[in-house]
Amino acid sequence: MEKFEVNIHGISFPIREIEIGDFFGDGSDYGVVRVADEQMWDEYEEEYDNGDSEICALDDSIFFFCESGYLSTDPTDEELLAYLKKHVC
């Protein structure tokens, strides 16, 4: 799926979009979600806590934060989906 970066405080953070479908096995199609690294959350946490609308919108668009550096390893969609299943479910 799509890979792109977001710049926060002059630092670029990777974001991945991935199709997760019926991820929780409840019959719902969750479609495409965004995944980012925890380091990105750490970088903007204060602005989020202060209600910065742009940061809150960005955070609301993220399904899950992986351990910092994981997305930089450029996992395949299959590897990323397995990672999510291990850490989310």
Wavefront OBJ file of the C-alpha trace (Angstrom):
o trace
v 0.000 0.000 0.000
v 0.962 3.648 0.098
v 4.007 4.933 1.974
v 4.596 8.603 2.740
v 6.196 10.879 5.312
v 4.914 13.601 7.605
v 7.173 16.397 8.791
v 6.803 17.444 12.429
v 9.217 19.922 14.018
v 11.593 19.436 11.086
v 11.694 15.647 11.468
v 10.257 13.312 8.807
v 8.235 10.361 10.069
v 7.118 7.436 7.900
v 3.449 6.534 7.633
v 2.088 3.419 5.955
v -1.396 2.745 4.708
v -2.500 -0.873 4.723
v -5.720 -2.742 3.935
v -6.763 -4.678 7.041
v -10.252 -5.819 6.011
v -11.955 -7.933 8.707
v -9.005 -7.478 11.058
v -10.855 -8.297 14.278
v -12.844 -11.195 12.814
v -16.152 -9.519 13.653
v -17.429 -9.360 10.084
v -16.614 -5.664 9.714
v -14.453 -4.389 6.880
v -12.038 -1.888 8.388
v -10.603 -1.013 4.983
v -7.374 0.953 4.726
v -5.742 2.269 7.907
v -2.629 4.311 8.687
v 0.250 3.108 10.827
v 3.068 5.267 12.221
v 6.028 4.947 14.605
v 5.741 5.720 18.333
v 8.491 8.282 17.889
v 6.072 10.425 15.892
v 3.569 10.377 18.786
v 6.376 11.297 21.194
v 7.248 14.275 18.996
v 3.765 15.801 18.959
v 2.263 14.555 22.256
v 2.420 17.978 23.921
v 0.584 19.686 21.044
v -2.029 16.920 21.110
v -2.520 17.354 24.846
v -2.926 21.122 24.274
v -5.662 20.506 21.678
v -3.793 21.580 18.520
v -6.465 20.878 15.896
v -4.032 19.959 13.104
v -2.129 17.534 15.335
v -5.366 16.067 16.723
v -6.608 15.444 13.169
v -3.326 13.743 12.272
v -3.481 11.587 15.402
v -7.106 10.652 14.719
v -6.028 9.328 11.313
v -3.557 6.831 12.842
v -4.822 3.311 13.604
v -1.706 2.112 15.455
v 1.766 3.271 16.502
v 4.496 0.670 15.963
v 7.669 0.550 17.990
v 9.990 3.321 16.855
v 12.065 2.380 13.844
v 9.894 -0.537 12.708
v 8.476 1.210 9.646
v 11.997 2.280 8.646
v 12.780 -1.416 8.087
v 10.314 -1.189 5.176
v 8.237 -4.267 6.046
v 6.104 -5.845 3.345
v 2.338 -5.504 3.680
v 2.211 -9.111 4.881
v 4.879 -8.470 7.541
v 3.140 -5.288 8.680
v -0.222 -7.061 8.914
v 1.360 -9.868 10.974
v 2.977 -7.245 13.233
v -0.380 -5.541 13.746
v -2.116 -8.826 14.527
v 0.559 -9.625 17.104
v 0.423 -6.216 18.809
v -3.203 -5.070 18.413
v -5.257 -8.229 18.867
l 1 2 3 4 5 6 7 8 9 10 11 12 13 14 15 16 17 18 19 20 21 22 23 24 25 26 27 28 29 30 31 32 33 34 35 36 37 38 39 40 41 42 43 44 45 46 47 48 49 50 51 52 53 54 55 56 57 58 59 60 61 62 63 64 65 66 67 68 69 70 71 72 73 74 75 76 77 78 79 80 81 82 83 84 85 86 87 88 89
